[in-house]
Amino acid sequence: NVTMEEIHHIHKLDAPSGTAISLAQGVIENSKYSNWTLDNGTESDIHIEAVRTGEVPGTHTVTYDSGIDSIEIKHTAHNREGFALGAVIAAEWLAGKQGIFSMRDVLNIK
């Protein structure tokens, strides 16, 4: 069973976050799951718990759970500095280019 939790500040308008959706898509592409949902959904859905509280910059947890054990992969941003740096790097990379790009293009990830 795979579940996800994403926590962000109360000012964030979208739920789930784009990062949570990207993580869920990665699991879907490499598993039996076919969709993600904010509701409980079905056995073929990854449940994403979207929490908005305080001034949390961003925490994402993916949990793989079975009757035997659980594995959690978690990323916690301590501030927004990394997001700002990523935006600057992307803007510098984008200079002079035309089209639609993602951070995968900026980071040269195939």
Stockholm file with secondary structure:
# STOCKHOLM 1.0

chainA/1-110         NVTMEEIHHIHKLDAPSGTAISLAQGVIENSKYSNWTLDNGTESDIHIEAVRTGEVPGTHTVTYDSGIDSIEIKHTAHNREGFALGAVIAAEWLAGKQGIFSMRDVLNIK
#=GR chainA/1-110 SS CEEEEEEECTTCCCSSCHHHHHHHHHHHHTSSCCEEESSCCCTTEEEEEEEECTTCCEEEEEEEECSSCEEEEEEEESSSHHHHHHHHHHHHHHTTCCSCCCHHHHTTCC
#=GC SS_cons         CEEEEEEECTTCCCSSCHHHHHHHHHHHHTSSCCEEESSCCCTTEEEEEEEECTTCCEEEEEEEECSSCEEEEEEEESSSHHHHHHHHHHHHHHTTCCSCCCHHHHTTCC
//
